[in-house]
Amino acid sequence: MTVLLILAIDTSGHTASAALLENDTLRAQVSLHTLRTHSQVMLPLCRQLLGNAGVTLPEIDLFAVADGPGSYTGLRIGISAVKGMAFALDKPCAGISTLEGMAYNLLGTRGTTCCAIHARQQLHYCGIFSSDGRQITRLAEDAILSQTQLLEQLRTLPQPVTVCGDGAAMLLEAEPALIPAPPHLMLQSAVGVGLAARHAKPVDADALCARYLQATQAEKLRNE
């Protein structure tokens, strides 16, 4: 088997995380829940991760990053970091949906999963997936929906439905029949990004861009 080393990072929320995978084996991971700017902590975390694993940056075969939805600033920081490393080393990249990465965190479970990131007020970024314990299948494209719309959709799916993400608390309060993900798998993680990257089509660094799922403030002002 050809050895594939993947360095994955996720800066889409409050947690900055990095993971190193060798094929489907998790070699190392590190994460930090912080209110500091991810630009201050992400590259030091990557250096710590690689140093502890005894791997040098040029040995990485594929760089993977959560490309949205999520914090606009956080996404730009993570994507810029991966672009810089990949450009410098002439290595391929994989941009992974933040929501898909969250679903891959629960890869070993079976059933339906709703990954929800609270956007604002009663809105959620959401993705819906199913798992047979070995493979993740997308059931709905990433979208931004009101909580009412999302709950109506979830009630039509095979039950029970597991929810994860920082939007899960609001959904569980409104619909107690939903199943919360385990605490250590509730939020975004670079591990899921790395697992999803094994099935993604690699791209050049200049092709990476953020997927916000809604217009940025600058775009809204420009259109007014």
C-alpha positions as CSV (number, residue, x, y, z in Angstrom):
1,M,0.0,0.0,0.0
2,T,1.3,3.5,-0.9
3,V,1.8,5.6,2.2
4,L,-0.2,8.8,2.2
5,L,0.5,11.4,4.9
6,I,-2.3,13.9,5.3
7,L,-1.9,17.1,7.4
8,A,-5.4,18.4,8.2
9,I,-6.4,21.6,10.0
10,D,-9.7,23.1,11.1
11,T,-10.1,26.8,12.1
12,S,-13.8,27.1,11.3
13,G,-14.9,27.6,15.0
14,H,-13.5,28.4,18.4
15,T,-11.4,25.3,18.3
16,A,-8.2,25.3,16.4
17,S,-7.1,21.8,15.6
18,A,-4.6,19.8,13.5
19,A,-4.3,16.1,12.7
20,L,-1.8,13.9,11.0
21,L,-3.1,10.8,9.2
22,E,-1.1,8.0,7.6
23,N,-3.6,6.4,5.2
24,D,-6.6,5.6,7.5
25,T,-4.5,5.6,10.7
26,L,-4.5,8.7,13.0
27,R,-0.8,9.4,13.8
28,A,-1.3,12.5,15.9
29,Q,-3.8,15.2,16.8
30,V,-3.8,18.4,18.8
31,S,-6.5,21.0,19.5
32,L,-7.1,24.1,21.5
33,H,-10.4,25.8,22.3
34,T,-9.4,29.4,22.3
35,L,-10.8,32.9,22.0
36,R,-7.5,34.1,20.6
37,T,-7.1,34.6,16.8
38,H,-6.3,31.4,15.1
39,S,-3.5,33.1,13.2
40,Q,-1.6,33.2,16.6
41,V,-2.0,29.5,17.4
42,M,-2.5,27.4,14.2
43,L,1.0,27.2,12.8
44,P,2.6,26.6,16.3
45,L,0.1,23.7,16.8
46,C,1.1,22.3,13.4
47,R,4.8,22.5,14.4
48,Q,4.1,20.8,17.7
49,L,2.1,18.1,16.0
50,L,4.7,17.2,13.4
51,G,7.5,17.4,15.9
52,N,5.8,15.0,18.3
53,A,5.1,12.6,15.4
54,G,8.7,12.8,14.1
55,V,7.4,14.0,10.7
56,T,8.8,16.9,8.6
57,L,6.6,19.2,6.6
58,P,8.1,18.2,3.2
59,E,7.0,14.6,4.0
60,I,3.4,15.6,3.9
61,D,1.6,14.3,0.7
62,L,-1.7,16.1,1.0
63,F,-2.8,19.2,2.9
64,A,-6.5,19.3,3.9
65,V,-8.5,22.2,5.4
66,A,-12.1,22.9,6.5
67,D,-13.3,25.4,3.9
68,G,-16.7,26.3,5.3
69,P,-19.1,27.1,6.5
70,G,-18.0,28.6,9.8
71,S,-16.3,31.7,11.1
72,Y,-15.4,33.9,8.1
73,T,-12.1,35.0,9.7
74,G,-11.3,31.5,10.9
75,L,-11.8,30.0,7.5
76,R,-9.6,32.5,5.8
77,I,-6.8,31.9,8.3
78,G,-7.0,28.1,7.9
79,I,-7.2,28.3,4.1
80,S,-4.3,30.8,3.9
81,A,-2.1,28.6,6.1
82,V,-2.7,25.6,3.9
83,K,-2.2,27.6,0.7
84,G,1.1,28.9,2.0
85,M,2.4,25.4,3.0
86,A,1.2,23.8,-0.2
87,F,2.5,26.5,-2.5
88,A,5.9,26.4,-0.9
89,L,6.2,22.6,-1.2
90,D,4.2,22.2,-4.5
91,K,1.8,19.7,-2.9
92,P,-1.9,19.1,-3.5
93,C,-4.7,20.3,-1.2
94,A,-8.2,19.2,-0.4
95,G,-10.9,21.7,0.7
96,I,-13.4,19.9,2.9
97,S,-16.9,21.0,4.0
98,T,-16.8,21.8,7.7
99,L,-20.0,19.9,8.1
100,E,-18.8,16.9,6.2
101,G,-15.7,16.8,8.4
102,M,-18.0,16.8,11.4
103,A,-19.9,13.8,10.0
104,Y,-16.6,11.9,9.5
105,N,-15.8,12.4,13.2
106,L,-18.8,10.0,13.7
107,L,-17.7,7.6,11.0
108,G,-17.8,4.5,13.3
109,T,-21.5,5.0,14.2
110,R,-24.5,3.9,12.2
111,G,-27.5,6.0,11.3
112,T,-28.4,9.6,10.4
113,T,-26.4,12.6,11.5
114,C,-27.2,16.3,11.3
115,C,-24.2,18.6,11.6
116,A,-25.3,22.0,12.6
117,I,-23.3,25.2,13.2
118,H,-25.3,28.1,14.7
119,A,-25.2,31.0,12.3
120,R,-27.2,33.8,14.0
121,Q,-30.5,34.1,15.8
122,Q,-32.6,31.0,14.7
123,L,-30.4,30.1,11.7
124,H,-28.1,27.1,11.3
125,Y,-25.6,26.0,8.7
126,C,-26.5,22.4,8.3
127,G,-25.5,19.2,6.5
128,I,-27.2,15.8,6.8
129,F,-25.4,12.5,6.3
130,S,-25.9,8.8,6.9
131,S,-23.3,6.2,8.0
132,D,-23.2,2.5,7.9
133,G,-20.3,2.4,10.2
134,R,-17.7,2.3,7.4
135,Q,-18.8,4.9,4.9
136,I,-20.4,8.4,5.1
137,T,-23.1,9.2,2.5
138,R,-24.4,12.8,2.1
139,L,-28.2,13.0,2.2
140,A,-28.5,16.8,1.7
141,E,-26.3,19.5,0.4
142,D,-24.9,22.0,2.9
143,A,-27.4,24.8,3.5
144,I,-28.4,27.6,5.8
145,L,-31.8,27.0,7.2
146,S,-34.0,28.4,10.0
147,Q,-34.3,26.1,13.0
148,T,-38.0,25.5,12.1
149,Q,-37.1,24.4,8.6
150,L,-34.3,22.2,9.8
151,L,-36.4,20.4,12.5
152,E,-39.1,19.8,9.9
153,Q,-36.6,18.2,7.6
154,L,-35.1,16.1,10.4
155,R,-38.5,14.7,11.4
156,T,-38.8,13.1,7.9
157,L,-35.5,11.2,8.2
158,P,-34.9,7.7,9.5
159,Q,-34.8,7.8,13.2
160,P,-33.0,8.3,15.5
161,V,-31.0,11.3,14.3
162,T,-27.7,12.2,16.0
163,V,-26.9,15.9,16.1
164,C,-23.5,17.6,16.5
165,G,-22.0,21.0,16.2
166,D,-22.5,24.1,18.3
167,G,-26.1,24.3,17.0
168,A,-27.0,21.0,18.6
169,A,-27.9,22.5,21.9
170,M,-30.7,24.6,20.4
171,L,-32.0,21.7,18.3
172,L,-32.0,19.4,21.3
173,E,-33.9,21.9,23.4
174,A,-36.5,22.1,20.7
175,E,-36.6,18.4,19.9
176,P,-35.5,16.2,22.8
177,A,-35.9,13.0,20.7
178,L,-32.7,13.9,18.9
179,I,-29.5,12.2,20.1
180,P,-26.5,14.3,21.1
181,A,-23.1,13.3,19.8
182,P,-20.5,12.4,22.5
183,P,-18.9,15.5,24.0
184,H,-15.5,14.8,22.5
185,L,-17.0,14.5,19.1
186,M,-19.6,17.3,19.3
187,L,-17.5,20.1,17.7
188,Q,-15.3,20.5,14.6
189,S,-12.1,18.5,14.5
190,A,-9.2,18.3,12.0
191,V,-9.5,14.5,12.3
192,G,-12.8,14.4,10.4
193,V,-11.3,16.8,7.8
194,G,-8.4,14.4,7.3
195,L,-10.7,11.3,7.1
196,A,-12.9,13.1,4.5
197,A,-9.8,14.2,2.5
198,R,-9.0,10.6,1.7
199,H,-12.1,10.5,-0.6
200,A,-11.7,14.1,-2.0
201,K,-10.3,15.1,-5.3
202,P,-7.0,17.0,-4.7
203,V,-6.7,20.5,-6.1
204,D,-3.8,23.0,-6.5
205,A,-3.4,25.5,-3.7
206,D,-4.7,28.4,-5.9
207,A,-8.0,26.6,-6.3
208,L,-8.8,26.6,-2.5
209,C,-11.5,29.1,-1.5
210,A,-13.9,29.5,1.3
211,R,-17.6,28.4,1.1
212,Y,-19.6,30.8,3.2
213,L,-23.1,29.6,2.2
214,Q,-24.3,33.2,2.4
215,A,-23.2,36.7,1.3
216,T,-20.5,38.3,3.3
217,Q,-21.1,41.8,4.8
218,A,-18.9,43.4,2.1
219,E,-21.0,41.7,-0.6
220,K,-24.2,42.8,1.0
221,L,-23.0,46.4,1.2
222,R,-21.9,46.3,-2.5
223,N,-25.3,45.0,-3.6
224,E,-27.3,47.6,-1.7
